[in-house]
Amino acid sequence: MILKKLTFRPDRKVHPLIGLLLFSISVLLMIITGPFGFVYGVFRSLFKEGIKGLGEYLLQIAISIDQLGNVLMQHLLNTLWIKRGGYPFGNRDETISSALGRNKEVKQLTALGRAIDRLLDLIDPNHSLNSIDYYIEPSPGTVDRLVWVNIREGKLLALQFKEHEAMELPGGRRIPGRSDAANLQNLLEIELGLQPVMSTLTYLHTFEDQGSATRSGGILRQTCYSAEFKGTIRPHPSVRSVAWLGREELGKLVPSSGIIADYLVSRGLLT
């Protein structure tokens, strides 16, 4: 998996004719200079770093071709490989394998898509799932959230907001251009009046839920962290109650938080 910066920025809109012109120029340059650049890159990699350097160079090319294919074939793949409402192919920063893995996670692959995934697994076990890249610019329709997971004596901290009956885990929307650490620190100070100890911030897992938690029916992405904290919980006025839920009480959570809780149970973290 190729890790990218966490700074998200929407694509700049351009006139269609400019897109056509840039496409023509890029194809022309590739045809003329591509073979020379490739041959030079192969020999330079071998001379500088040996077989290891050559392998890394070819891997970079393979990933770039995969990303190109994700854009080039997006309409065909969206028709043949995924169900209606699935995570769309076409993000220029993402590989075909990554988009395939996202749809596998949320069970949105068609029969053909599942067959392709099984074929890839024969070559490289769990290939599509291991290829998922969470550090890319989100596709349209993706709701990107940060979640704080805090467990005390086998029980999970959850909040009940005044406008909802079900409970959910602390967190909020990811803000483009701000690091996860700074964003999560701000969210916890507002929601719970807590000061997280940032040196203990630990990434747990990223979950994606198809449709059930977003009004638009898109992808809900939840990136989860744990961290110790200082101070006493002083919930925001919008929070009706704070509770620590054991395994038998996890049914009180909204479905999106329930997915995270199920993962924690499977890891033996909740009692």
C-alpha positions, 0 to 999 in steps of 0.5 A: 500500500502506498501511503500518501499525505493526509492533505485532501484538496478537490480537483481544479475544474478545467475547460473540456477543450483544455482537458482534450489538449492536455490528453493529446500532449501527454499521449504524444510525450509518452509515445516519444519519450516513454521508451527512452525514459523506461530504458534509462530508468531500468539501467540507472536503477540496476547501476545505482541499487541493483536488483532491489532498485530495479524491483522498486522502480518497476513496482512504481510503474505497475502502481501508476499503470494500475491507477491509470487503469482505474481512471481509463476503465472506470465506466466499464468496471463500474458496470461489470464489477460492482453493484449499483451504489457500490464504491466507484472506480475512477479515483485517479489517486487510487489503484484498481485493486484498492477500489476492488477491495473497498467493494469487497469489504462492503459486499458490493461486488458482482459475480464477475467482480468476485471472480476477479477478486478470487483470481487475484487472491490465488496470486497474492492472498487477500490482494485487494483488501491489502491494497486498500489505500485510506490516505487518498483524496476521498471520492464524491459521496464519501463521508470521512470521520474520525472516531475516538475509541476509549475502553475502561475495564472492558467497557466502551465509552459512548455518547447519546446526543439529545436529538438521537435515541441510539448512542455513538462513539465520540468523534466527528468529521475529518477536516481537510488540511488538518492532521488527524491528531490535531482534528481529534484533539479539537473534537474531544475538547469540544465534545467531552472537555478532555485533553488527550495525551497526543503522545499516546495516540494510536491508530486502530483501524479504518472501517467503511460502511456502505449506505446505511449511515449516510443520507446519500447512500454513499460510503461512511469511512471511520478512522479510529484512534485510541489515546489516553486523556487528562481531566474529567469528562465534561460533555458538551450541552448537545450530549444527553448522557455518557455511558460505558457499554459492555458486550451485552449493551452494544445494541444501544449503538447506532449501526456505524458504531456497532461495526467498530464495537463488533471489531473490538469484541472480535479482538477480545477487548470488550467484556 
